[in-house]
Structure formats: structure tokens, C-alpha cells
Amino acid sequence: MCFARFAAGPGRALCPVLAALALAAAVTGAQAQPAPDPIAISQAARLALGIETVAAERVSRHDGVALTGHMTVPPEQRHAVVAPAGMIVADTLVLPGQRVAAGDPVQRLYSPALASLHAELDVLRLEAEHTAELAERAEALLDAGLTTGEDVHERRLAAIAARLELGAMQSRFGDFSGEADPARFLARAPADGVVAEIATEAGTRLAEGDVIVSVTSGETMWARVHVPARLSQELAEGSPVRVPGTPGSGQVVAIDSMIDPARRAVAVHVALPDGVSGRPGSLVDVLFPAAADAAGLSLPARAVVRLGGEDHVFVDRDAAFEALPVSVLTRTRDMVTIAATPLAEGDRVAVSGLAALKNMAEGG
């Protein structure tokens, strides 16, 4: 109800104005959440909470953008033995990290199902030998004029089919050899290298298709890095990359075609420069080329906290700390680069005591 209607003259014009203002206020309140109020912190409280600050520094990307990734093994250096049937680990002869040569026994397994396949392999071997003999005999008879070319052709096809079937079965036993017990087998290393994966516990059940043992060979390392979608548009296969503190350069070898919706980033695989050492899964910083005119502010990674599902930093306002939302452009293990607004170069940001500040900002 608009009380201005009881007023005479120009007062009646207040009704639509008041209604419009009320509606605008309601819409604004529904669309925007108020920023957390500044948190008053005395000097004594700073000391008690262990709050320390650092200044935001402007950083240019003329040297590139450093991002942290995980070391991986190139596909051509991974060699695995896969279970051709259901199996049970009886005894493990090597351990992860141990160096082996191709053909070395690495594990003893028990598998009645594989024993049946082994018997079938013997049958296929006999059939292949028999069909090959029949094909040779048919060719001799053809030379003597005692059979037809059609019969020889059929014999040849039968011999080829038997040989192919035998080869397919033999490939399933390429890394296995039988023992005295027909249901026990030795798995052998598929290549020279280091054992990367093996089930070491006796009694472990392996299904058909499970990896029994994997071996990595060679010294070249790759890295898998999540690159912000904006930066990934500047990359292509063959783009040079560097590792800070390491001479030489590597290159981008593959760029995922999909953007990770949670990270808003693209997985990029890079071949690291020679001389970079580490175990698969180790963290490594990779320097990507980037546009020279892009810039941001650099802060320690620990300065960024999550509030309301967004990244924030606590800015020192002398007698208080203000929680400001920020846009993280790049992130490594130690540092982040954020957009230059709303933070300004030289602003001091909290890097310790953050748990207490976050609790107070959330009303705790």
C-alpha cells in the first residue's frame, strides 16, 4: 500500500518512484552477495595469531609462465605383461624399483585357466604342423600331376589359417613359461629396465587383462601439466618449453582437446629437457612461452584461500584485513600469479595466520 496516495498534489508521484526503488533494491540484493566486512585486528592480536604479510609484486610474462606438473614416462618406454587369464600370485621374484633384463623371471603364478589354454596351444601347434605337411604333400602331388591346383590352394589356405591361429595363441604366452606343475607359470620381464609396478603380495588375484608387471626403460622423462585454457590457446605441438635451472629445452608433444571443467585448464604433455631427473609422479616446474604484454601480480601460493567457493586473499588495511576475491592466472608449488585487480602492486597480503582470518571472515 502506498501511503503517498493520501497526500495531496505532487505527493501522488512518489508511489511509482518508491515502488521502482524498492524493486531495484530487491533485485540488487538477490544478484550480489555483500563482501565480507573488514576484520579488525590489533597489533597484539596479529602477534598472537602469527599473522605475517608480504607485498604483491608486479610480474611480466616476457620469460614465460611457470606451471607445476607431474613427471610421467613416455609411452614408448612403458612395457607391461598382461594376464591372459585369471591368475593368482604365488611368489614375487623382484620388487618395484629393481632393475631387470628382458626375459628375467619376475613372478610365479598359479592359473588352471592358463593351463587349459596351454593345452590348447599344444593342439594348435600339432594342427599347424599337420596342415603344413598336407600343403607340402599337395604341392608334390601337383608336380606329379596327381592332384589339382584347386586342392593345393585349399591346403595352402588351411595351413595359413592354422599358422595364424597358433601365432595368436602363442602371443598370449610370449612372456610366460610353464613349470613342472602344469598350472604354474613364470612371468618374465618384457624389456630391459626398472620394475615400475608389480603385485608383491602372494595370493593376489589377477583377472584377465590385469597388468602383472610393468617395466620402464630409457632415461627420457615427460611431464603432464594442467595449463589454463587461455594460455593453452598460445601453445601448439612442438612449442618449446624450459625447466627453470636446467639448460636446454623440451617441447610440447600433445595437447588435450578437452578442457577440464573443474580446473578450467587443459592437460598438456611435454618432453622435458635432457638432464631432468626424477621419479614418475614427482613435481616439476615447466616454463611455457607466453605473450609478452600479459602481466599480473605475484604472491606466495599459500596467500590464496577459498571463501564461498572462490579464491580470496586477505589484504592488510592497517587496523583491519579485507578479504578480496582474486582471479588466479597461474599456479606453481610456491607461487601464484593473479590478475592485477582488485589488488594493487605493493598491497600487503597475509601469508600466515590464514586459518584464523578465514574463520573470522566466515563468521566463526
C-alpha positions in Angstrom: 0.0 0.0 0.0 1.4 3.4 -1.0 0.8 5.9 1.8 1.7 8.8 -0.5 -1.8 8.5 -2.1 -3.3 10.2 0.9 -1.1 13.2 0.3 -2.5 16.0 -2.0 -0.9 17.3 -5.2 2.6 16.3 -6.2 2.9 13.7 -3.4 1.0 11.2 -5.5 4.0 11.0 -7.9 6.0 9.4 -5.1 4.2 6.0 -5.5 5.9 4.8 -8.7 9.2 6.2 -7.6 9.2 4.4 -4.3 8.0 1.2 -6.0 10.8 1.3 -8.5 13.4 2.0 -5.8 12.1 -1.0 -3.8 12.2 -3.3 -6.8 15.7 -2.2 -7.7 16.9 -2.8 -4.1 15.3 -6.3 -4.2 17.0 -7.2 -7.5 20.3 -5.9 -6.4 20.1 -7.8 -3.1 19.3 -11.0 -5.0 22.1 -10.7 -7.6 25.0 -9.7 -5.4 26.3 -11.1 -2.1 27.8 -8.5 0.2 31.6 -8.8 0.5 32.8 -9.9 4.0 33.3 -6.9 6.3 36.9 -5.9 7.1 38.2 -7.9 10.0 39.6 -5.6 12.8 42.9 -6.9 14.1 45.0 -5.2 16.7 48.8 -5.4 16.7 48.6 -7.6 19.8 46.1 -9.9 18.0 48.5 -10.1 15.0 51.3 -11.3 17.1 49.1 -13.8 19.0 47.7 -15.2 15.7 51.1 -15.3 14.0 49.9 -13.1 11.1 52.6 -12.2 8.6 52.3 -10.3 5.3 54.1 -9.9 2.0 53.8 -7.2 -0.7 52.3 -8.1 -4.0 54.8 -7.7 -6.8 54.2 -7.0 -10.5 55.4 -9.7 -12.8 55.7 -9.8 -16.5 55.4 -12.9 -18.6 58.1 -12.0 -21.0 60.1 -15.0 -19.9 57.1 -17.2 -20.0 54.7 -18.8 -17.5 55.9 -21.3 -14.9 53.4 -24.1 -14.1 53.8 -27.2 -11.9 53.2 -30.6 -13.4 53.8 -34.3 -12.7 56.6 -36.3 -14.2 55.4 -39.2 -16.4 57.1 -41.9 -18.5 56.8 -41.6 -22.3 54.5 -44.3 -23.9 57.3 -45.9 -25.8 59.2 -46.5 -22.6 56.4 -48.4 -20.9 56.3 -52.2 -21.2 53.7 -54.3 -19.5 52.8 -58.0 -19.1 49.1 -58.6 -19.1 47.3 -61.6 -17.6 46.0 -63.8 -20.4 43.6 -65.5 -18.0 42.6 -65.4 -14.3 45.7 -65.9 -12.2 46.8 -66.0 -8.5 50.2 -64.6 -7.5 52.2 -67.5 -5.9 55.6 -65.8 -5.5 57.2 -62.5 -6.5 60.8 -62.7 -7.5 61.5 -58.9 -7.9 60.4 -55.7 -6.3 59.3 -52.3 -7.6 62.4 -50.2 -8.4 64.6 -53.2 -9.1 66.5 -53.3 -12.5 65.8 -56.3 -14.7 66.8 -57.6 -18.1 64.4 -58.8 -20.8 63.5 -62.4 -20.1 64.3 -62.4 -16.4 61.7 -64.3 -14.3 59.8 -61.8 -12.2 56.8 -63.7 -10.8 55.5 -67.2 -10.3 51.7 -67.5 -10.9 49.1 -70.2 -10.5 46.4 -70.5 -13.1 44.3 -73.6 -14.0 42.6 -71.5 -16.7 46.0 -70.7 -18.3 46.9 -74.4 -18.1 43.8 -75.2 -20.3 45.0 -72.5 -22.8 48.4 -74.1 -22.7 47.0 -77.5 -23.6 45.0 -75.8 -26.4 48.3 -74.3 -27.6 49.8 -77.7 -27.9 46.8 -78.8 -30.0 47.1 -75.8 -32.3 50.8 -76.4 -32.7 50.1 -80.0 -33.9 47.4 -78.8 -36.2 49.7 -76.2 -37.7 52.4 -78.8 -38.3 49.9 -81.2 -39.8 48.3 -78.7 -42.2 51.7 -77.5 -43.3 52.7 -81.1 -44.2 49.5 -81.6 -46.1 50.1 -78.5 -48.1 53.7 -79.6 -49.0 52.3 -83.1 -50.0 49.7 -81.5 -52.2 52.3 -79.4 -54.0 54.4 -82.6 -54.6 51.3 -84.3 -56.0 50.6 -81.4 -58.2 54.1 -81.6 -59.6 53.5 -85.2 -60.4 50.1 -84.5 -62.0 48.2 -86.4 -59.4 46.1 -83.6 -57.9 44.6 -80.2 -59.0 45.6 -76.7 -58.4 42.4 -76.1 -56.5 43.3 -78.7 -54.0 46.7 -77.2 -53.5 45.2 -73.8 -53.0 42.8 -75.1 -50.3 45.7 -76.9 -48.5 47.7 -73.7 -48.5 44.8 -71.7 -47.1 44.3 -74.3 -44.3 48.0 -74.2 -43.4 48.0 -70.4 -43.3 44.8 -70.3 -41.1 46.3 -72.8 -38.7 49.6 -70.9 -38.5 47.8 -67.6 -37.8 45.7 -69.2 -35.1 48.8 -70.7 -33.5 50.5 -67.3 -33.6 47.6 -65.6 -31.9 47.7 -68.1 -29.1 51.5 -68.0 -28.8 51.4 -64.2 -28.4 49.3 -64.7 -25.2 52.2 -66.8 -23.8 55.0 -64.6 -25.1 56.1 -63.6 -21.5 55.3 -66.8 -19.8 56.9 -70.2 -19.5 55.5 -73.4 -17.9 56.8 -75.3 -14.9 56.6 -78.9 -13.7 53.2 -78.2 -12.3 51.0 -77.6 -15.4 49.0 -74.9 -13.5 52.1 -72.9 -12.5 53.8 -70.4 -14.8 56.7 -67.9 -14.7 56.1 -64.4 -15.9 59.2 -62.8 -17.5 60.3 -59.2 -17.9 59.2 -57.8 -21.3 62.2 -55.5 -21.6 65.4 -54.2 -20.0 64.6 -51.5 -17.4 63.2 -50.9 -14.0 60.2 -52.6 -12.5 57.6 -49.9 -12.1 54.6 -52.0 -11.0 54.1 -55.5 -9.7 51.7 -57.2 -7.3 54.0 -58.3 -4.5 51.6 -60.0 -2.2 51.2 -63.8 -2.5 47.6 -64.7 -3.0 46.7 -61.6 -5.0 44.1 -62.4 -7.7 44.5 -61.1 -11.2 41.7 -61.0 -13.7 42.2 -61.5 -17.4 43.6 -58.2 -18.8 45.2 -57.0 -15.5 48.8 -55.8 -15.6 51.1 -58.4 -13.9 54.2 -56.4 -14.2 55.3 -53.2 -15.9 58.8 -52.1 -16.7 60.1 -48.7 -17.7 63.2 -48.3 -19.9 65.2 -45.3 -21.0 66.0 -42.0 -19.3 63.7 -39.5 -21.1 61.0 -38.0 -18.9 57.8 -36.2 -19.8 55.5 -34.1 -17.7 51.7 -33.7 -17.6 50.8 -30.1 -16.8 47.3 -28.5 -16.4 47.6 -25.3 -18.4 44.9 -22.5 -18.0 42.6 -22.6 -21.0 43.6 -19.0 -22.0 47.3 -19.9 -22.1 46.7 -23.2 -23.9 45.5 -21.3 -27.0 49.0 -19.9 -27.4 50.5 -23.5 -27.5 50.9 -26.0 -30.3 52.7 -29.3 -30.7 56.4 -28.6 -30.9 56.2 -25.4 -28.8 59.4 -25.0 -26.8 59.4 -25.4 -23.0 62.1 -25.0 -20.4 62.6 -26.2 -16.8 63.9 -23.4 -14.5 67.5 -24.1 -13.5 68.1 -26.7 -16.3 69.9 -26.0 -19.5 68.4 -26.9 -22.9 64.8 -27.0 -23.8 62.0 -29.6 -24.3 58.8 -29.3 -26.3 55.1 -29.8 -26.2 54.2 -33.3 -27.6 50.4 -33.4 -27.0 47.6 -31.1 -26.0 44.3 -32.5 -24.7 41.3 -31.4 -26.9 39.0 -31.1 -23.8 39.0 -28.5 -21.1 38.8 -29.8 -17.5 35.6 -28.1 -16.3 36.7 -28.1 -12.7 40.1 -26.7 -13.3 39.3 -24.6 -16.4 42.5 -26.0 -17.7 43.9 -28.2 -20.5 46.2 -31.2 -19.9 49.4 -30.7 -21.8 52.2 -33.3 -22.2 55.7 -32.1 -22.6 59.0 -33.8 -23.3 61.4 -32.4 -20.6 64.9 -31.3 -21.4 67.8 -33.8 -21.1 69.2 -33.8 -17.7 65.9 -33.5 -15.8 65.8 -36.4 -13.4 63.1 -37.6 -11.0 60.6 -40.4 -10.4 57.3 -40.7 -12.1 54.8 -38.6 -10.2 57.4 -36.1 -8.9 56.5 -32.4 -9.2 58.3 -30.3 -11.8 58.0 -26.7 -12.8 57.7 -26.1 -16.5 58.2 -22.7 -18.2 55.8 -22.2 -21.1 56.2 -19.4 -23.7 53.5 -16.7 -23.4 52.5 -13.3 -24.8 54.9 -10.5 -23.7 52.2 -8.0 -22.9 50.4 -10.0 -20.3 51.1 -9.2 -16.7 49.8 -9.8 -13.2 50.8 -9.7 -9.6 52.9 -12.4 -7.9 52.2 -13.8 -4.5 53.2 -16.9 -2.5 50.7 -19.7 -3.2 49.8 -20.0 0.4 48.3 -16.5 0.4 45.3 -17.7 -1.6 42.4 -19.2 0.4 38.9 -20.4 -0.6 35.9 -18.4 0.6 32.4 -19.1 -0.6 33.8 -21.3 -3.4 36.1 -18.5 -4.7 39.8 -17.7 -4.4 40.5 -14.8 -1.9 43.4 -13.0 -0.3 43.5 -11.1 2.9 44.8 -7.5 2.3 46.3 -5.6 5.2 44.4 -2.3 5.8 46.5 -1.3 8.8 43.9 -1.8 11.6 42.0 -4.5 9.7 42.2 -7.2 7.0 39.9 -7.1 3.9 39.1 -10.3 2.1 39.3 -9.7 -1.7 38.3 -12.1 -4.4 41.1 -12.7 -6.9 41.5 -14.4 -10.3 44.4 -16.8 -10.3 46.2 -16.8 -13.7 48.9 -19.3 -13.0 49.9 -21.5 -10.1 53.1 -23.4 -9.2 54.0 -25.2 -6.0 55.3 -22.0 -4.4 53.9 -19.0 -6.3 50.7 -17.8 -7.9 50.1 -15.1 -10.4 46.8 -13.2 -10.1 45.0 -10.6 -12.2 46.1 -7.0 -11.2 42.6 -6.1 -10.0 41.3 -5.6 -7.4 44.7 -5.9 -5.7 47.3 -3.3 -6.4 51.1 -3.6 -6.6 52.6 -3.0 -3.2 49.4 -4.1 -1.3 50.4 -6.3 1.6 48.7 -9.7 1.8 48.6 -12.2 4.7 50.6 -15.4 4.3 50.2 -16.9 7.7 47.5 -17.0 10.4 45.1 -17.6 7.5 43.0 -20.2 9.3 42.1 -17.7 12.0 41.3 -15.0 9.4 39.2 -17.3 7.3 37.3 -18.4 10.4 36.5 -14.8 11.3 35.6 -13.9 7.7 33.1 -16.8 7.7 31.6 -15.6 10.9 33.2 -18.1 13.2 
